């Protein structure tokens, strides 16, 4: 249930208690704003999975103690029996018509945790000193396969976490690429989240994909990571704009959140003076290198060009209308830079600063018009960060610095004042509407 | 309904697959334990840069660092990171085996270990090829590692090598199945050394350039042992290069008669060695030098080598067999 739905329900209850509305009217209001059905709410997944996770970790620690008095066959039998037992119980509870499918899913999760415990236990019993990241990869594949078969969001989350651990170990412990990682997430986890309408898993998967892509590309060509992430973030934002046309329109939220945060952070980095040098690098030498290079470019181009065919709903404010154009322009500049592979010089730095400032001002405009204070805050923070960042870049003169700060402060005061006026106008309008609605009752 | 049944069958199959993965992992190792050839491999002196971690003991063997003369076939030209290598084993006294050589192909006969190169290596590189064979850690019950660490000793005292019991699979896969302790422990003390300044001159010109050491052998078993207390039982070898890198300049130990001595349990035998004496000088190409005249970074070990089987052992005590290397040291007083 969203925050708005919770607020409305508590208000309706309050109005009933105060006698403002009767039961029939309350029912009509609730029916008008139903809570959307979610197959995998936060609470259900988190609490059932948490219990299984902690229990499973306890089992792992128990065997890590490595009791000498316990024969190795007894240890193996225990873990095998535990694994089979947990999965069997889960399988039984999730039968058609079963009363406790969620508990069954949690038991399957426990079974997958015991699978991982089993891998480490066998390694411990036989003193196996192989390439340890392989254990995480095998474990994640086991969980991912079950995630699709059951299907289960919790198993998908476990698989995502394990893939991330595997990739981290390969890249940072062994200085090797983990090229399977991004594909496991893109083809295994994200489609599962989509199918299950699991917004949390989708958000985690989107973040995971960016990280894994960066890890793997960094091993091949760390110069290309910046532009690749920028374009991937842009493709997330493009997909978010196309989301109303999908069967899973709620996917817009995680796509916007992850894509927007990454995009704005990368855009901020682009406002620094040496950004032109980021684009100066060699073209890839291998097929894999070209794949990493072209994929983000293709994804960004496809998701934004597709909007010519599947147009997003028109925005209510000027900010909402101009923002996509600014994003498209920023992505085009980055795409051009990536293809040209040369230092684009100071012009790019100026362009990115203007783009960043324009984004900030649009957020402020949209936020004040629609009375969305988080947008206003974001815009103000962005402007403030840009001013501080340019503090030493641009202004040697204390007089100029003082002037900029005074202007910025005055601007923030103006924003706050305008926001308050907008809010007051809205409240006045609401009061008038309420009075007009009451007038026939008292007449 | 059919879809549901298919899905449930798939879940059951995947669960069995998870179980099968564990069964294959354990079964493969269990087969080697039951049917593989059993050998003992002695661990190398403790490198204090490998601290004991948590609930397992880090093990290091002499063959984890293969010098150029041990590499055969294609390996002698160069090795890529992660390349599979096969280390041939040859038997020594007491069931202990040592690596005689390594190549990129499995030997046609005899026991061998399968491992991988940890880093890329080229012929002109110094320091040898670093390799791992999957037997470099031994899990113990929580808390028991401390006891092993204490028994193994530390850099300041007597170090007792572990001798790992290893079962070998037909493809060279090694499985640790247990361990025993060497009957003899070894310790090294630096009694005298002479550093060189930045200009290459000795800090104490009136003292010899080469160090004086005391090698301590201790009987850490429960029964008396026979050892050779003659200084010729010791050999000076390069620590991280082929032992033949600096052959001895003198051959006066060639016909030495062992001075057998019975060591009671816990007894320590101290042998002082002054490396400035001509008998310890080495050959470096055409030159004959003491180690104090070599480059600062050259590291050496003193190796105790037991004599061949002796008649005396049948009457007095068991003759300790094999070789026992000391910690690495150099002429400037550094001891690993």
Boltz contact constraints between the chains, C-beta under 6 A:
constraints:
  - contact:
      token1: [A, 65]
      token2: [B, 142]
      max_distance: 6.0
  - contact:
      token1: [A, 66]
      token2: [B, 139]
      max_distance: 6.0
  - contact:
      token1: [A, 66]
      token2: [B, 141]
      max_distance: 6.0
  - contact:
      token1: [A, 68]
      token2: [B, 141]
      max_distance: 6.0
  - contact:
      token1: [A, 76]
      token2: [B, 26]
      max_distance: 6.0
  - contact:
      token1: [A, 87]
      token2: [B, 15]
      max_distance: 6.0
  - contact:
      token1: [A, 96]
      token2: [B, 4]
      max_distance: 6.0
  - contact:
      token1: [A, 115]
      token2: [B, 18]
      max_distance: 6.0
  - contact:
      token1: [A, 118]
      token2: [B, 22]
      max_distance: 6.0
  - contact:
      token1: [A, 122]
      token2: [B, 22]
      max_distance: 6.0
  - contact:
      token1: [A, 122]
      token2: [B, 25]
      max_distance: 6.0
  - contact:
      token1: [A, 122]
      token2: [B, 26]
      max_distance: 6.0
  - contact:
      token1: [A, 124]
      token2: [B, 139]
      max_distance: 6.0
  - contact:
      token1: [A, 126]
      token2: [B, 29]
      max_distance: 6.0
  - contact:
      token1: [A, 126]
      token2: [B, 175]
      max_distance: 6.0
  - contact:
      token1: [A, 127]
      token2: [B, 138]
      max_distance: 6.0
  - contact:
      token1: [A, 127]
      token2: [B, 139]
      max_distance: 6.0
  - contact:
      token1: [A, 127]
      token2: [B, 176]
      max_distance: 6.0
  - contact:
      token1: [A, 129]
      token2: [B, 134]
      max_distance: 6.0
  - contact:
      token1: [A, 129]
      token2: [B, 136]
      max_distance: 6.0
  - contact:
      token1: [A, 129]
      token2: [B, 137]
      max_distance: 6.0
  - contact:
      token1: [A, 130]
      token2: [B, 134]
      max_distance: 6.0
  - contact:
      token1: [A, 142]
      token2: [B, 18]
      max_distance: 6.0
  - contact:
      token1: [A, 145]
      token2: [B, 14]
      max_distance: 6.0
  - contact:
      token1: [A, 146]
      token2: [B, 14]
      max_distance: 6.0
  - contact:
      token1: [A, 149]
      token2: [B, 10]
      max_distance: 6.0
  - contact:
      token1: [A, 149]
      token2: [B, 11]
      max_distance: 6.0
  - contact:
      token1: [A, 149]
      token2: [B, 14]
      max_distance: 6.0
  - contact:
      token1: [A, 150]
      token2: [B, 11]
      max_distance: 6.0
